[in-house]
């Protein structure tokens, strides 16, 4: 039985040359694309890129509008909270004034009974 024989340099160089020639022949065998087809493909690619850019711009605009609406809603909410806090503070001051007036009236009544 014969063992495995390493290919020599000449054999490897010849195999590489055959592979290179086969690749070149395959490349030469490809059909040539006519200019009209090439122009159509370029136009289609440009239209596709323009549509993608328009879509990105629309998404960006929508995000900005959403952020603006959110900021406006937060400002409105903060304004409502501030107004309700002011109303609550005013109600608290009014209640305190009423309690003070009632306390002063009781004090005056006590002083009137003593004297």
Buried (B, 14 or more C-beta within 10 A) or exposed (E): EEEEEEEEEEEEEEEEEEEEEEEEEEEEEEEEEEEEEEEEEEEEEEEEEEEEEEEEEEEEEEEEEEEEEEEEEEEEEEEEEEEEEEEEEEEEEEEEEEEEEEEEEEEEEEEEEEE
